[in-house]
Amino acid sequence: MGRRIVDLHDILTRILRVYNRESAAMWLVGSEPLLGGARPIDVLALEGASAVIRAIDGITQGAHA
C-alpha cells in the first residue's frame, strides 16, 4: 500500500504542474488518448506509475495520440 501512495503522490505532483486542480482531477478519471483511452487512475492502479508518467511527459511535450 505504501508504494501506491508514493506513486499517487508522484502522479499528482506531476499533473498539477500541467493542469489546475479541477482539470487535474478530471484528467485522472477521464479518458486519456496517450493511455489508449484508459483512465489514468485505472492505469495507475493496475499497472503502476510508469505508463501514467509517460503520458504526463507526453502531454507536457505536446504529444497527441
PDB file of N, CA, C, O and CB in Angstrom:
ATOM      1  N   MET A   1       0.826  -1.188   0.000  1.00  0.00           N
ATOM      2  CA  MET A   1       0.000   0.000   0.000  1.00  0.00           C
ATOM      3  C   MET A   1       0.872   1.255   0.000  1.00  0.00           C
ATOM      4  O   MET A   1       0.508   2.255  -0.618  1.00  0.00           O
ATOM      5  CB  MET A   1      -0.941  -0.004   1.208  1.00  0.00           C
ATOM      6  N   GLY A   2       1.987   1.217   0.665  1.00  0.00           N
ATOM      7  CA  GLY A   2       2.879   2.366   0.720  1.00  0.00           C
ATOM      8  C   GLY A   2       3.368   2.800  -0.649  1.00  0.00           C
ATOM      9  O   GLY A   2       3.456   3.994  -0.938  1.00  0.00           O
ATOM     10  N   ARG A   3       3.687   1.821  -1.494  1.00  0.00           N
ATOM     11  CA  ARG A   3       4.155   2.139  -2.856  1.00  0.00           C
ATOM     12  C   ARG A   3       3.063   2.848  -3.655  1.00  0.00           C
ATOM     13  O   ARG A   3       3.348   3.784  -4.402  1.00  0.00           O
ATOM     14  CB  ARG A   3       4.595   0.853  -3.592  1.00  0.00           C
ATOM     15  N   ARG A   4       1.833   2.412  -3.501  1.00  0.00           N
ATOM     16  CA  ARG A   4       0.725   3.042  -4.226  1.00  0.00           C
ATOM     17  C   ARG A   4       0.540   4.497  -3.802  1.00  0.00           C
ATOM     18  O   ARG A   4       0.260   5.364  -4.629  1.00  0.00           O
ATOM     19  CB  ARG A   4      -0.576   2.260  -3.994  1.00  0.00           C
ATOM     20  N   ILE A   5       0.701   4.751  -2.513  1.00  0.00           N
ATOM     21  CA  ILE A   5       0.571   6.130  -2.021  1.00  0.00           C
ATOM     22  C   ILE A   5       1.681   6.996  -2.588  1.00  0.00           C
ATOM     23  O   ILE A   5       1.434   8.125  -3.012  1.00  0.00           O
ATOM     24  CB  ILE A   5       0.601   6.170  -0.477  1.00  0.00           C
ATOM     25  N   VAL A   6       2.890   6.483  -2.600  1.00  0.00           N
ATOM     26  CA  VAL A   6       4.018   7.233  -3.170  1.00  0.00           C
ATOM     27  C   VAL A   6       3.793   7.478  -4.655  1.00  0.00           C
ATOM     28  O   VAL A   6       4.032   8.583  -5.142  1.00  0.00           O
ATOM     29  CB  VAL A   6       5.349   6.475  -2.950  1.00  0.00           C
ATOM     30  N   ASP A   7       3.334   6.460  -5.383  1.00  0.00           N
ATOM     31  CA  ASP A   7       3.057   6.612  -6.818  1.00  0.00           C
ATOM     32  C   ASP A   7       1.971   7.654  -7.063  1.00  0.00           C
ATOM     33  O   ASP A   7       2.106   8.492  -7.955  1.00  0.00           O
ATOM     34  CB  ASP A   7       2.639   5.266  -7.429  1.00  0.00           C
ATOM     35  N   LEU A   8       0.902   7.609  -6.284  1.00  0.00           N
ATOM     36  CA  LEU A   8      -0.178   8.579  -6.447  1.00  0.00           C
ATOM     37  C   LEU A   8       0.326   9.990  -6.166  1.00  0.00           C
ATOM     38  O   LEU A   8      -0.014  10.926  -6.890  1.00  0.00           O
ATOM     39  CB  LEU A   8      -1.357   8.238  -5.519  1.00  0.00           C
ATOM     40  N   HIS A   9       1.119  10.144  -5.139  1.00  0.00           N
ATOM     41  CA  HIS A   9       1.690  11.460  -4.824  1.00  0.00           C
ATOM     42  C   HIS A   9       2.546  11.960  -5.981  1.00  0.00           C
ATOM     43  O   HIS A   9       2.466  13.130  -6.357  1.00  0.00           O
ATOM     44  CB  HIS A   9       2.532  11.394  -3.531  1.00  0.00           C
ATOM     45  N   ASP A  10       3.353  11.088  -6.539  1.00  0.00           N
ATOM     46  CA  ASP A  10       4.209  11.461  -7.678  1.00  0.00           C
ATOM     47  C   ASP A  10       3.363  11.895  -8.876  1.00  0.00           C
ATOM     48  O   ASP A  10       3.653  12.911  -9.507  1.00  0.00           O
ATOM     49  CB  ASP A  10       5.124  10.279  -8.077  1.00  0.00           C
ATOM     50  N   ILE A  11       2.336  11.136  -9.182  1.00  0.00           N
ATOM     51  CA  ILE A  11       1.453  11.457 -10.307  1.00  0.00           C
ATOM     52  C   ILE A  11       0.758  12.793 -10.063  1.00  0.00           C
ATOM     53  O   ILE A  11       0.709  13.640 -10.955  1.00  0.00           O
ATOM     54  CB  ILE A  11       0.406  10.336 -10.519  1.00  0.00           C
ATOM     55  N   LEU A  12       0.224  12.983  -8.870  1.00  0.00           N
ATOM     56  CA  LEU A  12      -0.461  14.237  -8.564  1.00  0.00           C
ATOM     57  C   LEU A  12       0.484  15.429  -8.657  1.00  0.00           C
ATOM     58  O   LEU A  12       0.115  16.474  -9.192  1.00  0.00           O
ATOM     59  CB  LEU A  12      -1.080  14.173  -7.174  1.00  0.00           C
ATOM     60  N   THR A  13       1.673  15.280  -8.149  1.00  0.00           N
ATOM     61  CA  THR A  13       2.665  16.362  -8.222  1.00  0.00           C
ATOM     62  C   THR A  13       2.950  16.714  -9.670  1.00  0.00           C
ATOM     63  O   THR A  13       3.009  17.891 -10.026  1.00  0.00           O
ATOM     64  CB  THR A  13       3.972  15.960  -7.505  1.00  0.00           C
ATOM     65  N   ARG A  14       3.126  15.711 -10.501  1.00  0.00           N
ATOM     66  CA  ARG A  14       3.437  15.950 -11.916  1.00  0.00           C
ATOM     67  C   ARG A  14       2.265  16.572 -12.676  1.00  0.00           C
ATOM     68  O   ARG A  14       2.454  17.531 -13.424  1.00  0.00           O
ATOM     69  CB  ARG A  14       3.840  14.645 -12.586  1.00  0.00           C
ATOM     70  N   ILE A  15       1.061  16.039 -12.492  1.00  0.00           N
ATOM     71  CA  ILE A  15      -0.064  16.539 -13.275  1.00  0.00           C
ATOM     72  C   ILE A  15      -0.472  17.934 -12.823  1.00  0.00           C
ATOM     73  O   ILE A  15      -1.001  18.710 -13.619  1.00  0.00           O
ATOM     74  CB  ILE A  15      -1.252  15.586 -13.169  1.00  0.00           C
ATOM     75  N   LEU A  16      -0.235  18.263 -11.558  1.00  0.00           N
ATOM     76  CA  LEU A  16      -0.553  19.608 -11.085  1.00  0.00           C
ATOM     77  C   LEU A  16       0.423  20.662 -11.619  1.00  0.00           C
ATOM     78  O   LEU A  16       0.166  21.860 -11.499  1.00  0.00           O
ATOM     79  CB  LEU A  16      -0.553  19.633  -9.567  1.00  0.00           C
ATOM     80  N   ARG A  17       1.509  20.233 -12.189  1.00  0.00           N
ATOM     81  CA  ARG A  17       2.412  21.161 -12.884  1.00  0.00           C
ATOM     82  C   ARG A  17       1.870  21.503 -14.267  1.00  0.00           C
ATOM     83  O   ARG A  17       2.261  22.504 -14.867  1.00  0.00           O
ATOM     84  CB  ARG A  17       3.827  20.556 -13.005  1.00  0.00           C
ATOM     85  N   VAL A  18       0.973  20.668 -14.762  1.00  0.00           N
ATOM     86  CA  VAL A  18       0.418  20.836 -16.104  1.00  0.00           C
ATOM     87  C   VAL A  18      -0.962  21.494 -16.056  1.00  0.00           C
ATOM     88  O   VAL A  18      -1.251  22.402 -16.835  1.00  0.00           O
ATOM     89  CB  VAL A  18       0.330  19.481 -16.816  1.00  0.00           C
ATOM     90  N   TYR A  19      -1.806  21.032 -15.141  1.00  0.00           N
ATOM     91  CA  TYR A  19      -3.192  21.479 -15.050  1.00  0.00           C
ATOM     92  C   TYR A  19      -3.481  22.057 -13.666  1.00  0.00           C
ATOM     93  O   TYR A  19      -2.773  21.774 -12.699  1.00  0.00           O
ATOM     94  CB  TYR A  19      -4.153  20.318 -15.357  1.00  0.00           C
ATOM     95  N   ASN A  20      -4.541  22.876 -13.590  1.00  0.00           N
ATOM     96  CA  ASN A  20      -5.004  23.336 -12.281  1.00  0.00           C
ATOM     97  C   ASN A  20      -5.689  22.164 -11.579  1.00  0.00           C
ATOM     98  O   ASN A  20      -5.866  21.100 -12.174  1.00  0.00           O
ATOM     99  CB  ASN A  20      -5.979  24.565 -12.417  1.00  0.00           C
ATOM    100  N   ARG A  21      -6.069  22.353 -10.333  1.00  0.00           N
ATOM    101  CA  ARG A  21      -6.630  21.252  -9.528  1.00  0.00           C
ATOM    102  C   ARG A  21      -7.845  20.595 -10.179  1.00  0.00           C
ATOM    103  O   ARG A  21      -7.920  19.370 -10.272  1.00  0.00           O
ATOM    104  CB  ARG A  21      -7.017  21.764  -8.153  1.00  0.00           C
ATOM    105  N   GLU A  22      -8.779  21.401 -10.622  1.00  0.00           N
ATOM    106  CA  GLU A  22     -10.003  20.854 -11.201  1.00  0.00           C
ATOM    107  C   GLU A  22      -9.709  20.068 -12.470  1.00  0.00           C
ATOM    108  O   GLU A  22     -10.222  18.963 -12.654  1.00  0.00           O
ATOM    109  CB  GLU A  22     -10.996  21.973 -11.498  1.00  0.00           C
ATOM    110  N   SER A  23      -8.890  20.632 -13.340  1.00  0.00           N
ATOM    111  CA  SER A  23      -8.550  19.948 -14.589  1.00  0.00           C
ATOM    112  C   SER A  23      -7.749  18.685 -14.320  1.00  0.00           C
ATOM    113  O   SER A  23      -7.940  17.674 -14.997  1.00  0.00           O
ATOM    114  CB  SER A  23      -7.763  20.879 -15.514  1.00  0.00           C
ATOM    115  N   ALA A  24      -6.853  18.730 -13.339  1.00  0.00           N
ATOM    116  CA  ALA A  24      -6.067  17.545 -12.986  1.00  0.00           C
ATOM    117  C   ALA A  24      -6.969  16.425 -12.482  1.00  0.00           C
ATOM    118  O   ALA A  24      -6.783  15.262 -12.840  1.00  0.00           O
ATOM    119  CB  ALA A  24      -5.013  17.893 -11.922  1.00  0.00           C
ATOM    120  N   ALA A  25      -7.948  16.778 -11.649  1.00  0.00           N
ATOM    121  CA  ALA A  25      -8.881  15.771 -11.134  1.00  0.00           C
ATOM    122  C   ALA A  25      -9.687  15.155 -12.271  1.00  0.00           C
ATOM    123  O   ALA A  25      -9.907  13.944 -12.302  1.00  0.00           O
ATOM    124  CB  ALA A  25      -9.828  16.392 -10.089  1.00  0.00           C
ATOM    125  N   MET A  26     -10.124  15.993 -13.202  1.00  0.00           N
ATOM    126  CA  MET A  26     -10.876  15.483 -14.355  1.00  0.00           C
ATOM    127  C   MET A  26      -9.996  14.599 -15.227  1.00  0.00           C
ATOM    128  O   MET A  26     -10.458  13.581 -15.742  1.00  0.00           O
ATOM    129  CB  MET A  26     -11.445  16.645 -15.188  1.00  0.00           C
ATOM    130  N   TRP A  27      -8.738  14.975 -15.396  1.00  0.00           N
ATOM    131  CA  TRP A  27      -7.811  14.189 -16.197  1.00  0.00           C
ATOM    132  C   TRP A  27      -7.613  12.800 -15.594  1.00  0.00           C
ATOM    133  O   TRP A  27      -7.588  11.803 -16.316  1.00  0.00           O
ATOM    134  CB  TRP A  27      -6.467  14.912 -16.320  1.00  0.00           C
ATOM    135  N   LEU A  28      -7.472  12.736 -14.278  1.00  0.00           N
ATOM    136  CA  LEU A  28      -7.236  11.455 -13.611  1.00  0.00           C
ATOM    137  C   LEU A  28      -8.353  10.441 -13.855  1.00  0.00           C
ATOM    138  O   LEU A  28      -8.094   9.240 -13.919  1.00  0.00           O
ATOM    139  CB  LEU A  28      -7.074  11.677 -12.128  1.00  0.00           C
ATOM    140  N   VAL A  29      -9.582  10.912 -13.989  1.00  0.00           N
ATOM    141  CA  VAL A  29     -10.711   9.989 -14.141  1.00  0.00           C
ATOM    142  C   VAL A  29     -11.307  10.015 -15.545  1.00  0.00           C
ATOM    143  O   VAL A  29     -12.332   9.386 -15.806  1.00  0.00           O
ATOM    144  CB  VAL A  29     -11.787  10.320 -13.131  1.00  0.00           C
ATOM    145  N   GLY A  30     -10.657  10.747 -16.439  1.00  0.00           N
ATOM    146  CA  GLY A  30     -11.137  10.825 -17.816  1.00  0.00           C
ATOM    147  C   GLY A  30     -10.358   9.908 -18.736  1.00  0.00           C
ATOM    148  O   GLY A  30      -9.356   9.311 -18.341  1.00  0.00           O
ATOM    149  N   SER A  31     -10.819   9.807 -19.938  1.00  0.00           N
ATOM    150  CA  SER A  31     -10.160   9.002 -20.964  1.00  0.00           C
ATOM    151  C   SER A  31      -8.924   9.740 -21.474  1.00  0.00           C
ATOM    152  O   SER A  31      -9.012  10.904 -21.864  1.00  0.00           O
ATOM    153  CB  SER A  31     -11.135   8.691 -22.135  1.00  0.00           C
ATOM    154  N   GLU A  32      -7.776   9.069 -21.472  1.00  0.00           N
ATOM    155  CA  GLU A  32      -6.525   9.677 -21.929  1.00  0.00           C
ATOM    156  C   GLU A  32      -6.019   8.951 -23.177  1.00  0.00           C
ATOM    157  O   GLU A  32      -5.636   7.783 -23.101  1.00  0.00           O
ATOM    158  CB  GLU A  32      -5.452   9.640 -20.805  1.00  0.00           C
ATOM    159  N   PRO A  33      -6.015   9.631 -24.319  1.00  0.00           N
ATOM    160  CA  PRO A  33      -5.545   9.007 -25.564  1.00  0.00           C
ATOM    161  C   PRO A  33      -4.129   8.439 -25.468  1.00  0.00           C
ATOM    162  O   PRO A  33      -3.833   7.414 -26.081  1.00  0.00           O
ATOM    163  CB  PRO A  33      -5.597  10.012 -26.683  1.00  0.00           C
ATOM    164  N   LEU A  34      -3.261   9.089 -24.713  1.00  0.00           N
ATOM    165  CA  LEU A  34      -1.890   8.593 -24.586  1.00  0.00           C
ATOM    166  C   LEU A  34      -1.806   7.300 -23.769  1.00  0.00           C
ATOM    167  O   LEU A  34      -0.751   6.671 -23.689  1.00  0.00           O
ATOM    168  CB  LEU A  34      -1.016   9.658 -23.946  1.00  0.00           C
ATOM    169  N   LEU A  35      -2.918   6.920 -23.174  1.00  0.00           N
ATOM    170  CA  LEU A  35      -3.004   5.643 -22.449  1.00  0.00           C
ATOM    171  C   LEU A  35      -3.978   4.700 -23.151  1.00  0.00           C
ATOM    172  O   LEU A  35      -4.559   3.812 -22.526  1.00  0.00           O
ATOM    173  CB  LEU A  35      -3.448   5.875 -20.980  1.00  0.00           C
ATOM    174  N   GLY A  36      -4.147   4.901 -24.442  1.00  0.00           N
ATOM    175  CA  GLY A  36      -5.049   4.054 -25.213  1.00  0.00           C
ATOM    176  C   GLY A  36      -6.507   4.257 -24.854  1.00  0.00           C
ATOM    177  O   GLY A  36      -7.328   3.360 -25.050  1.00  0.00           O
ATOM    178  N   GLY A  37      -6.835   5.429 -24.330  1.00  0.00           N
ATOM    179  CA  GLY A  37      -8.204   5.732 -23.946  1.00  0.00           C
ATOM    180  C   GLY A  37      -8.557   5.337 -22.524  1.00  0.00           C
ATOM    181  O   GLY A  37      -9.673   5.581 -22.064  1.00  0.00           O
ATOM    182  N   ALA A  38      -7.616   4.735 -21.835  1.00  0.00           N
ATOM    183  CA  ALA A  38      -7.864   4.319 -20.447  1.00  0.00           C
ATOM    184  C   ALA A  38      -7.842   5.526 -19.515  1.00  0.00           C
ATOM    185  O   ALA A  38      -7.291   6.575 -19.847  1.00  0.00           O
ATOM    186  CB  ALA A  38      -6.814   3.278 -19.995  1.00  0.00           C
ATOM    187  N   ARG A  39      -8.448   5.358 -18.350  1.00  0.00           N
ATOM    188  CA  ARG A  39      -8.406   6.399 -17.327  1.00  0.00           C
ATOM    189  C   ARG A  39      -7.069   6.313 -16.593  1.00  0.00           C
ATOM    190  O   ARG A  39      -6.673   5.227 -16.169  1.00  0.00           O
ATOM    191  CB  ARG A  39      -9.601   6.259 -16.330  1.00  0.00           C
ATOM    192  N   PRO A  40      -6.372   7.429 -16.437  1.00  0.00           N
ATOM    193  CA  PRO A  40      -5.082   7.401 -15.746  1.00  0.00           C
ATOM    194  C   PRO A  40      -5.149   6.759 -14.358  1.00  0.00           C
ATOM    195  O   PRO A  40      -4.226   6.041 -13.972  1.00  0.00           O
ATOM    196  CB  PRO A  40      -4.549   8.801 -15.620  1.00  0.00           C
ATOM    197  N   ILE A  41      -6.208   7.001 -13.613  1.00  0.00           N
ATOM    198  CA  ILE A  41      -6.319   6.420 -12.275  1.00  0.00           C
ATOM    199  C   ILE A  41      -6.389   4.892 -12.340  1.00  0.00           C
ATOM    200  O   ILE A  41      -5.866   4.210 -11.459  1.00  0.00           O
ATOM    201  CB  ILE A  41      -7.556   6.974 -11.555  1.00  0.00           C
ATOM    202  N   ASP A  42      -7.036   4.355 -13.382  1.00  0.00           N
ATOM    203  CA  ASP A  42      -7.114   2.899 -13.538  1.00  0.00           C
ATOM    204  C   ASP A  42      -5.764   2.317 -13.933  1.00  0.00           C
ATOM    205  O   ASP A  42      -5.348   1.280 -13.416  1.00  0.00           O
ATOM    206  CB  ASP A  42      -8.170   2.527 -14.584  1.00  0.00           C
ATOM    207  N   VAL A  43      -5.086   2.994 -14.854  1.00  0.00           N
ATOM    208  CA  VAL A  43      -3.756   2.527 -15.271  1.00  0.00           C
ATOM    209  C   VAL A  43      -2.813   2.536 -14.082  1.00  0.00           C
ATOM    210  O   VAL A  43      -2.041   1.597 -13.887  1.00  0.00           O
ATOM    211  CB  VAL A  43      -3.187   3.407 -16.416  1.00  0.00           C
ATOM    212  N   LEU A  44      -2.874   3.587 -13.293  1.00  0.00           N
ATOM    213  CA  LEU A  44      -2.033   3.670 -12.097  1.00  0.00           C
ATOM    214  C   LEU A  44      -2.298   2.492 -11.171  1.00  0.00           C
ATOM    215  O   LEU A  44      -1.359   1.869 -10.676  1.00  0.00           O
ATOM    216  CB  LEU A  44      -2.278   4.992 -11.355  1.00  0.00           C
ATOM    217  N   ALA A  45      -3.558   2.185 -10.935  1.00  0.00           N
ATOM    218  CA  ALA A  45      -3.915   1.091 -10.024  1.00  0.00           C
ATOM    219  C   ALA A  45      -3.524  -0.274 -10.571  1.00  0.00           C
ATOM    220  O   ALA A  45      -3.094  -1.146  -9.814  1.00  0.00           O
ATOM    221  CB  ALA A  45      -5.403   1.115  -9.744  1.00  0.00           C
ATOM    222  N   LEU A  46      -3.669  -0.469 -11.881  1.00  0.00           N
ATOM    223  CA  LEU A  46      -3.439  -1.786 -12.467  1.00  0.00           C
ATOM    224  C   LEU A  46      -2.000  -2.030 -12.910  1.00  0.00           C
ATOM    225  O   LEU A  46      -1.499  -3.152 -12.824  1.00  0.00           O
ATOM    226  CB  LEU A  46      -4.343  -1.970 -13.632  1.00  0.00           C
ATOM    227  N   GLU A  47      -1.337  -0.975 -13.383  1.00  0.00           N
ATOM    228  CA  GLU A  47      -0.018  -1.150 -13.988  1.00  0.00           C
ATOM    229  C   GLU A  47       1.097  -0.398 -13.275  1.00  0.00           C
ATOM    230  O   GLU A  47       2.275  -0.639 -13.541  1.00  0.00           O
ATOM    231  CB  GLU A  47      -0.063  -0.715 -15.409  1.00  0.00           C
ATOM    232  N   GLY A  48       0.741   0.497 -12.384  1.00  0.00           N
ATOM    233  CA  GLY A  48       1.745   1.305 -11.709  1.00  0.00           C
ATOM    234  C   GLY A  48       1.913   2.659 -12.382  1.00  0.00           C
ATOM    235  O   GLY A  48       1.191   2.999 -13.318  1.00  0.00           O
ATOM    236  N   ALA A  49       2.863   3.411 -11.897  1.00  0.00           N
ATOM    237  CA  ALA A  49       3.004   4.812 -12.280  1.00  0.00           C
ATOM    238  C   ALA A  49       3.704   5.046 -13.614  1.00  0.00           C
ATOM    239  O   ALA A  49       3.484   6.091 -14.227  1.00  0.00           O
ATOM    240  CB  ALA A  49       3.741   5.527 -11.224  1.00  0.00           C
ATOM    241  N   SER A  50       4.519   4.142 -14.082  1.00  0.00           N
ATOM    242  CA  SER A  50       5.390   4.442 -15.226  1.00  0.00           C
ATOM    243  C   SER A  50       4.615   4.846 -16.486  1.00  0.00           C
ATOM    244  O   SER A  50       4.991   5.815 -17.145  1.00  0.00           O
ATOM    245  CB  SER A  50       6.254   3.239 -15.535  1.00  0.00           C
ATOM    246  N   ALA A  51       3.563   4.138 -16.827  1.00  0.00           N
ATOM    247  CA  ALA A  51       2.790   4.488 -18.028  1.00  0.00           C
ATOM    248  C   ALA A  51       2.103   5.841 -17.868  1.00  0.00           C
ATOM    249  O   ALA A  51       2.017   6.617 -18.820  1.00  0.00           O
ATOM    250  CB  ALA A  51       1.744   3.403 -18.327  1.00  0.00           C
ATOM    251  N   VAL A  52       1.620   6.117 -16.672  1.00  0.00           N
ATOM    252  CA  VAL A  52       0.952   7.392 -16.418  1.00  0.00           C
ATOM    253  C   VAL A  52       1.970   8.534 -16.476  1.00  0.00           C
ATOM    254  O   VAL A  52       1.672   9.606 -17.004  1.00  0.00           O
ATOM    255  CB  VAL A  52       0.233   7.371 -15.041  1.00  0.00           C
ATOM    256  N   ILE A  53       3.144   8.311 -15.945  1.00  0.00           N
ATOM    257  CA  ILE A  53       4.209   9.322 -16.017  1.00  0.00           C
ATOM    258  C   ILE A  53       4.584   9.589 -17.464  1.00  0.00           C
ATOM    259  O   ILE A  53       4.792  10.740 -17.847  1.00  0.00           O
ATOM    260  CB  ILE A  53       5.453   8.870 -15.221  1.00  0.00           C
ATOM    261  N   ARG A  54       4.671   8.543 -18.270  1.00  0.00           N
ATOM    262  CA  ARG A  54       4.970   8.742 -19.699  1.00  0.00           C
ATOM    263  C   ARG A  54       3.883   9.556 -20.383  1.00  0.00           C
ATOM    264  O   ARG A  54       4.176  10.389 -21.240  1.00  0.00           O
ATOM    265  CB  ARG A  54       5.130   7.392 -20.409  1.00  0.00           C
ATOM    266  N   ALA A  55       2.631   9.320 -20.010  1.00  0.00           N
ATOM    267  CA  ALA A  55       1.528  10.094 -20.588  1.00  0.00           C
ATOM    268  C   ALA A  55       1.634  11.563 -20.178  1.00  0.00           C
ATOM    269  O   ALA A  55       1.448  12.454 -21.006  1.00  0.00           O
ATOM    270  CB  ALA A  55       0.164   9.511 -20.146  1.00  0.00           C
ATOM    271  N   ILE A  56       1.929  11.812 -18.919  1.00  0.00           N
ATOM    272  CA  ILE A  56       2.088  13.199 -18.468  1.00  0.00           C
ATOM    273  C   ILE A  56       3.260  13.853 -19.195  1.00  0.00           C
ATOM    274  O   ILE A  56       3.164  15.002 -19.625  1.00  0.00           O
ATOM    275  CB  ILE A  56       2.305  13.259 -16.933  1.00  0.00           C
ATOM    276  N   ASP A  57       4.348  13.132 -19.330  1.00  0.00           N
ATOM    277  CA  ASP A  57       5.500  13.661 -20.081  1.00  0.00           C
ATOM    278  C   ASP A  57       5.106  13.976 -21.519  1.00  0.00           C
ATOM    279  O   ASP A  57       5.531  14.986 -22.079  1.00  0.00           O
ATOM    280  CB  ASP A  57       6.673  12.654 -20.062  1.00  0.00           C
ATOM    281  N   GLY A  58       4.297  13.111 -22.110  1.00  0.00           N
ATOM    282  CA  GLY A  58       3.823  13.359 -23.472  1.00  0.00           C
ATOM    283  C   GLY A  58       2.971  14.608 -23.557  1.00  0.00           C
ATOM    284  O   GLY A  58       3.080  15.382 -24.508  1.00  0.00           O
ATOM    285  N   ILE A  59       2.128  14.798 -22.569  1.00  0.00           N
ATOM    286  CA  ILE A  59       1.284  15.998 -22.530  1.00  0.00           C
ATOM    287  C   ILE A  59       2.164  17.249 -22.437  1.00  0.00           C
ATOM    288  O   ILE A  59       1.942  18.222 -23.158  1.00  0.00           O
ATOM    289  CB  ILE A  59       0.292  15.939 -21.328  1.00  0.00           C
ATOM    290  N   THR A  60       3.142  17.221 -21.566  1.00  0.00           N
ATOM    291  CA  THR A  60       3.997  18.398 -21.385  1.00  0.00           C
ATOM    292  C   THR A  60       4.832  18.689 -22.625  1.00  0.00           C
ATOM    293  O   THR A  60       5.233  19.829 -22.861  1.00  0.00           O
ATOM    294  CB  THR A  60       4.912  18.204 -20.183  1.00  0.00           C
ATOM    295  N   GLN A  61       5.092  17.648 -23.417  1.00  0.00           N
ATOM    296  CA  GLN A  61       5.862  17.820 -24.641  1.00  0.00           C
ATOM    297  C   GLN A  61       4.980  18.074 -25.853  1.00  0.00           C
ATOM    298  O   GLN A  61       5.474  18.211 -26.972  1.00  0.00           O
ATOM    299  CB  GLN A  61       6.718  16.607 -24.884  1.00  0.00           C
ATOM    300  N   GLY A  62       3.670  18.135 -25.626  1.00  0.00           N
ATOM    301  CA  GLY A  62       2.741  18.430 -26.711  1.00  0.00           C
ATOM    302  C   GLY A  62       2.387  17.244 -27.573  1.00  0.00           C
ATOM    303  O   GLY A  62       1.917  17.420 -28.697  1.00  0.00           O
ATOM    304  N   ALA A  63       2.601  16.031 -27.075  1.00  0.00           N
ATOM    305  CA  ALA A  63       2.281  14.834 -27.857  1.00  0.00           C
ATOM    306  C   ALA A  63       0.778  14.621 -27.936  1.00  0.00           C
ATOM    307  O   ALA A  63       0.030  14.999 -27.034  1.00  0.00           O
ATOM    308  CB  ALA A  63       2.954  13.599 -27.251  1.00  0.00           C
ATOM    309  N   HIS A  64       0.358  14.014 -29.020  1.00  0.00           N
ATOM    310  CA  HIS A  64      -1.028  13.635 -29.210  1.00  0.00           C
ATOM    311  C   HIS A  64      -1.056  12.201 -29.674  1.00  0.00           C
ATOM    312  O   HIS A  64      -0.233  11.790 -30.492  1.00  0.00           O
ATOM    313  CB  HIS A  64      -1.744  14.567 -30.218  1.00  0.00           C
ATOM    314  N   ALA A  65      -2.001  11.433 -29.156  1.00  0.00           N
ATOM    315  CA  ALA A  65      -2.088  10.019 -29.541  1.00  0.00           C
ATOM    316  C   ALA A  65      -2.744   9.877 -30.889  1.00  0.00           C
ATOM    317  O   ALA A  65      -2.906   8.761 -31.382  1.00  0.00           O
ATOM    318  CB  ALA A  65      -2.861   9.214 -28.498  1.00  0.00           C
TER     319      ALA A  65
END
